[in-house]
Each structure stands twice: as C-alpha cells, then as structure tokens.
Amino acid sequence: MTRWWPPLRAGLIALVIAVGLLDGCPMPSGSEEQKYLREYVGPGAVRAVDATDRVRKTLLRPFRFIGSLGNLRQRWKLFAGAPRKRYRMWIEARTAPTASWELLYRPQDDEHEYLGDELAYRRVRGAWNPRGSGGPRGAYASFATWVAKAIFAREARFREVRVQMERIEIDEGGGWHGTGVFAYPMPRKREAMR
C-alpha cells in the first residue's frame, strides 16, 4: 500500500458517515408534523427547520444517485413515538349473573392487583397487550380463558370473569387518563370452564 491510501480511506469513511447522518436526519416532512410545529413551537421554528432541510438536501444532492442506484433510504425516526390511543386492561369477576362486577386487576393500580405478579411478567403481557389501533393479539382469547381458570381455581365464590380493555389517552406532558370506553370484552363463565 502507498502512503496516500490510509488518509483517503479515512476521508471516505468520514464522508460515508456524514452522508448517512444527513440522510437519516429526522426532519418533519408530513403536513401533521408541520402543523404541530406551527401550532406549538412557532413560525420561527418552522422557518428554521425548513432552512435546515433545504441545506441538508443541497448537501445530499451530489450523492442522490447512490441512494437511487442501491435503493437506499433511511427516512425513519428512531423514536417516532407511540399512538396516543392506548389500552389498560381490567379483569373483573362477579358472583352471579345479576351481581355487580368486582374489579380484581388493573395495571398500575395498587388497590387492584390480583394475580399481579403473574400478569406483569413481560411474556404474559405480550399475550394481552393490544397493538394500538390493531386490536387484540391472537393469544388474547386464550389469555382470558387462562385468567378465568386461575381465578375460578382460587375463588369458589365467583361465577363469571371478564377481561376487557379501557381506552386511555396519553396526555401532552406525559401521564395518561382513562376514557371510560371499553373494548374487546372477553367474558368467561365457570360452567363453561368444566
């Protein structure tokens, strides 16, 4: 190797890193993101972001053919954020068909943590935790049956168990609040479990 190769190689590596960083920079592009910036950050921020994006695109112009040639794109956001509509599971039971439902378990509720250790385990959570607007997971019905069997085995007084999801909304500054709207109810009766 000659003397010129190590500095040239270092320069090429630095160039690839710089182009990758510029191309992968998560700039707001959709109309919703632009609207959010105008509404919550201000018009000055929108102008600054637009100017930065124009400079970024100008710097990337000589390298555009590489992305087209290799079909390379990295316009995703590492931490894009979760949808604001989420769910909180409720597990309830009652002693008779006309009796009131008794809340047994609800995540992050110290007063209602029946079977809490088992239900908080990450692999179990994967069976019941809905995918945002995608609905319940495929194992949700089996999960409801498993929960009902566990409750019926421990509590002879209960005749019916219901697993359902309350829609919650994530607040702007963090935290959340319940909506009182329920989805995906899965009732199970003791008689059907035998």
C-alpha positions, 0 to 999 in steps of 0.5 A: 500500500502507498502512503496516500491510501490510509488518509483517503480511506479515512476521508471516505469513511468520514464522508460515508458517515456524514452522508448517512447522518444527513440522510437519516436526519429526522426532519418533519416532512408530513403536513401533521408534523408541520402543523404541530410545529406551527401550532406549538413551537412557532413560525420561527421554528418552522422557518428554521427547520425548513432552512435546515432541510433545504441545506441538508438536501443541497448537501445530499444532492451530489450523492442522490444517485447512490441512494437511487442506484442501491435503493437506499433510504433511511427516512425513519425516526428512531423514536417516532413515538407511540399512538396516543390511543392506548389500552389498560386492561381490567379483569373483573369477576362477579358472583352471579349473573345479576351481581355487580362486577368486582374489579380484581386487576388493573395495571398500575393500580395498587388497590387492584392487583390480583394475580399481579405478579403473574400478569406483569411478567413481560411474556404474559403481557405480550399475550394481552397487550393490544397493538394500538389501533390493531386490536387484540393479539391472537393469544388474547382469547386464550389469555382470558380463558387462562385468567378465568381458570386461575381465578375460578381455581382460587375463588369458589365464590365467583361465577363469571370473569371478564377481561376487557380493555379501557381506552386511555389517552396519553396526555401532552406532558406525559401521564395518561387518563382513562376514557371510560370506553371499553373494548374487546370484552372477553367474558368467561363463565365457570360452567363453561370452564368444566 
